[in-house]
Amino acid sequence: MNKTSPISISLNFDSINESLGFPNNFYDPSYFAGFDRVIKILNKYNIKISIFVIGKDLKNKEVFARVRDWASYGHEIGNHSWSHFHNLGSLKKNDIDNEILRSHEIIEKCTNKEPEGFIAPSWNTSKKVVSKLIELNYSYDHSIFPSFGLPVLYLKDALNHIGSKRFFRIIDRKDWMYHFFSPKKPFFVDSYMKKIEKKEKKKLLIMPLPNNSKFFIPIWYTLGFIFGWKFFYNYLNKFLNNNEYFYLLFHPADFTSNEDIPKKYNNYLQRFNISVEKKISILEKIFLIISKSKRKCVTMKELARQYIKK
Ligand SMILES: [Zn+2]
């Protein structure tokens, strides 16, 4: 274990716009007042992060300009698909290609750089997803949840959505066991999603969520809301002190709440009844823990390049 190895912070930009089903003319505060709260903390510690955006959100001119600003500050903009279908990996090849490509193109237009990293919605991946990423020269994919917990998590989520369209999308995945059998450390795959050596040419680096045991759940921010923050801060410290490979994933729901959106949209969203004040204090505590660990934070793209070179 190399305790000085850099780490990353990734933001899966599951916007409020997406959670509400992309309502017409919706002003999404997660891109504005919401993310400004995060930027304040990032600037305090001079940290650059990787932000995975939903392509469709960038159709809004103000959002597009915002994301462009973030890229100009040095944050990485990655691809989180065009419409965030929870069954991305199970769609037809043509639809998967479009979901990845449309978002790829709008990000390139926005930042003047081709995105290099991808995260599948709900970590729902497949060979077709991987082969499209390889075709578009992606360096890395962050869609692996190396734990028995993935089927548990999504079967539970499906139960919460019985009777809605979302139920079928949640259970529509082919990778139920793939995550469990994947390595916990970064590894390379070919277009058939088979593990290969890094010297091979057409390959993709997979950066799984950090986990110590496949019989427990990987660490990501939402765990704090599930198991409590005392547990989470300890768990985070343990990873920062012991794991060479570490990236912390968080979401807009971690820095926005019902206070940010008109009342008619309230109550739909998970974790939105917790106040902005409380969420900011959690965010500050987490960044304080990270800064105290003395591990350098770089973007996932930079981290991926180091793993590819090694
Ligand atoms: Zn997502």
Boltz pocket constraint, residues with backbone or C-beta under 6 A from the ligand:
constraints:
  - pocket:
      binder: B
      contacts: [[A, 12], [A, 13], [A, 14], [A, 80], [A, 84], [A, 120], [A, 121], [A, 122]]
      max_distance: 6.0
